[in-house]
């Protein structure tokens, strides 16, 4: 059974940093992309970064380019999202998701989802 568990969220001041983790189980041979999405209240879920199984960066959302870094530890089945220079507009629930195919930025393309971890940025 596929399970994705996010951790690392919290409340930080603007300009601060967080490192989110997505621990995967049951995905050993049937995934090709893990992405991080975020959803703020009243807004659609948006893809912020994705990484292919071979380590190739799939994408970064324009609004996070240069501030967010996605990486992975394959032996530990974990994908990370380093978030620096946090802004109030980064406040959202952050989700990781996995799909069998190449990275895509749209939530509807992903088969597997975690429960999310909240990031709150205060100015």
C-alpha positions as a LaTeX table, in Angstrom:
\begin{tabular}{lrrr}
\hline
Residue & $x$ (\AA) & $y$ (\AA) & $z$ (\AA) \\
\hline
Unk1 & 0.00 & 0.00 & 0.00 \\
Unk2 & 1.36 & 3.40 & $-1.01$ \\
Unk3 & 1.80 & 5.91 & 1.79 \\
Unk4 & 3.29 & 9.41 & 1.72 \\
Unk5 & 3.92 & 11.20 & 5.00 \\
Unk6 & 4.93 & 14.85 & 5.13 \\
Unk7 & 6.69 & 16.52 & 8.03 \\
Unk8 & 8.69 & 19.64 & 8.81 \\
Unk9 & 6.06 & 22.32 & 8.59 \\
Unk10 & 5.64 & 25.02 & 11.20 \\
Unk11 & 5.24 & 28.69 & 11.97 \\
Unk12 & 8.12 & 30.96 & 11.03 \\
Unk13 & 8.76 & 34.62 & 10.47 \\
Unk14 & 9.22 & 36.08 & 7.03 \\
Unk15 & 12.73 & 35.52 & 5.80 \\
Unk16 & 13.08 & 32.27 & 7.68 \\
Unk17 & 13.60 & 28.74 & 6.40 \\
Unk18 & 12.02 & 25.33 & 6.70 \\
Unk19 & 12.87 & 21.89 & 5.39 \\
Unk20 & 9.93 & 19.71 & 4.52 \\
Unk21 & 10.23 & 15.95 & 4.21 \\
Unk22 & 8.09 & 13.45 & 2.36 \\
Unk23 & 8.65 & 9.86 & 3.42 \\
Unk24 & 7.31 & 7.30 & 0.98 \\
Unk25 & 6.51 & 3.67 & 1.48 \\
Unk26 & 5.10 & 1.15 & $-0.95$ \\
Unk27 & 6.43 & 3.14 & $-3.91$ \\
Unk28 & 9.60 & 1.20 & $-4.54$ \\
Unk29 & 9.10 & 0.42 & $-8.22$ \\
Unk30 & 6.04 & 2.28 & $-9.34$ \\
Unk31 & 6.78 & 5.95 & $-9.32$ \\
Unk32 & 8.71 & 8.32 & $-11.56$ \\
Unk33 & 8.00 & 11.74 & $-10.10$ \\
Unk34 & 7.40 & 13.19 & $-6.66$ \\
Unk35 & 6.14 & 16.75 & $-6.46$ \\
Unk36 & 5.37 & 19.23 & $-3.75$ \\
Unk37 & 2.09 & 21.09 & $-3.98$ \\
Unk38 & 0.62 & 23.77 & $-1.77$ \\
Unk39 & $-2.86$ & 25.01 & $-1.16$ \\
Unk40 & $-3.78$ & 28.23 & 0.61 \\
Unk41 & $-7.32$ & 28.84 & 1.90 \\
Unk42 & $-9.64$ & 29.70 & $-0.96$ \\
Unk43 & $-7.05$ & 28.93 & $-3.62$ \\
Unk44 & $-6.39$ & 26.04 & $-5.94$ \\
Unk45 & $-3.70$ & 23.51 & $-5.20$ \\
Unk46 & $-0.57$ & 24.46 & $-7.12$ \\
Unk47 & 2.59 & 22.56 & $-7.92$ \\
Unk48 & 5.72 & 24.19 & $-6.54$ \\
Unk49 & 8.47 & 21.70 & $-7.40$ \\
Unk50 & 8.91 & 18.23 & $-8.79$ \\
Unk51 & 11.77 & 15.77 & $-9.05$ \\
Unk52 & 12.16 & 12.74 & $-11.25$ \\
Unk53 & 13.28 & 9.39 & $-9.90$ \\
Unk54 & 16.65 & 9.78 & $-11.66$ \\
Unk55 & 17.26 & 13.06 & $-9.84$ \\
Unk56 & 16.36 & 15.35 & $-12.71$ \\
Unk57 & 14.46 & 18.41 & $-11.58$ \\
Unk58 & 11.05 & 18.28 & $-13.15$ \\
Unk59 & 10.01 & 21.86 & $-12.51$ \\
Unk60 & 9.85 & 24.80 & $-10.13$ \\
Unk61 & 6.95 & 27.19 & $-9.99$ \\
Unk62 & 8.04 & 30.66 & $-11.05$ \\
Unk63 & 7.12 & 32.12 & $-7.66$ \\
Unk64 & 9.54 & 29.85 & $-5.79$ \\
Unk65 & 12.46 & 29.66 & $-8.22$ \\
Unk66 & 15.67 & 30.47 & $-6.37$ \\
Unk67 & 14.09 & 30.09 & $-2.91$ \\
Unk68 & 12.87 & 26.48 & $-2.91$ \\
Unk69 & 15.07 & 23.47 & $-3.54$ \\
Unk70 & 13.75 & 19.96 & $-4.06$ \\
Unk71 & 15.99 & 16.96 & $-3.46$ \\
Unk72 & 15.72 & 13.29 & $-2.68$ \\
Unk73 & 17.33 & 10.45 & $-0.77$ \\
Unk74 & 16.44 & 7.37 & $-2.78$ \\
Unk75 & 17.69 & 4.74 & $-0.28$ \\
Unk76 & 15.51 & 6.37 & 2.37 \\
Unk77 & 12.58 & 6.91 & $-0.03$ \\
Unk78 & 12.40 & 10.51 & 1.07 \\
Unk79 & 11.96 & 13.73 & $-0.90$ \\
Unk80 & 12.82 & 17.07 & 0.66 \\
Unk81 & 11.78 & 20.63 & 0.02 \\
Unk82 & 14.13 & 23.26 & 1.38 \\
Unk83 & 12.30 & 26.56 & 1.65 \\
Unk84 & 14.32 & 29.72 & 2.17 \\
Unk85 & 13.46 & 33.42 & 2.32 \\
Unk86 & 9.91 & 32.61 & 3.30 \\
Unk87 & 7.22 & 35.12 & 2.44 \\
Unk88 & 3.73 & 35.54 & 3.84 \\
Unk89 & 2.32 & 34.36 & 0.52 \\
Unk90 & 4.06 & 31.00 & 1.06 \\
Unk91 & 1.58 & 30.28 & 3.86 \\
Unk92 & $-0.30$ & 27.13 & 2.86 \\
Unk93 & $-0.77$ & 23.45 & 3.46 \\
Unk94 & 2.04 & 21.65 & 1.67 \\
Unk95 & 1.47 & 18.22 & 0.16 \\
Unk96 & 3.71 & 15.74 & $-1.54$ \\
Unk97 & 2.38 & 13.62 & $-4.35$ \\
Unk98 & 3.70 & 10.87 & $-6.58$ \\
Unk99 & 2.87 & 9.72 & $-10.06$ \\
Unk100 & 3.96 & 6.94 & $-12.36$ \\
Unk101 & 4.84 & 9.19 & $-15.27$ \\
Unk102 & 7.04 & 12.24 & $-15.82$ \\
Unk103 & 6.61 & 15.27 & $-13.61$ \\
Unk104 & 3.59 & 17.45 & $-14.16$ \\
Unk105 & 2.47 & 20.64 & $-12.44$ \\
Unk106 & $-1.21$ & 19.77 & $-12.18$ \\
Unk107 & $-2.66$ & 18.05 & $-9.15$ \\
Unk108 & $-5.07$ & 15.96 & $-11.24$ \\
Unk109 & $-2.08$ & 14.14 & $-12.78$ \\
Unk110 & $-1.00$ & 12.55 & $-9.49$ \\
Unk111 & $-2.16$ & 9.21 & $-8.17$ \\
Unk112 & $-0.78$ & 9.26 & $-4.65$ \\
Unk113 & $-1.02$ & 11.96 & $-1.99$ \\
Unk114 & 0.09 & 12.63 & 1.54 \\
Unk115 & $-2.00$ & 14.33 & 4.23 \\
Unk116 & $-0.05$ & 17.57 & 4.19 \\
Unk117 & 2.01 & 19.70 & 6.55 \\
Unk118 & 1.10 & 23.29 & 7.39 \\
Unk119 & 3.50 & 26.17 & 6.75 \\
Unk120 & 2.58 & 29.52 & 8.27 \\
Unk121 & 4.68 & 32.61 & 7.67 \\
Unk122 & 4.19 & 35.72 & 9.74 \\
Unk123 & 5.43 & 39.13 & 8.70 \\
\hline
\end{tabular}
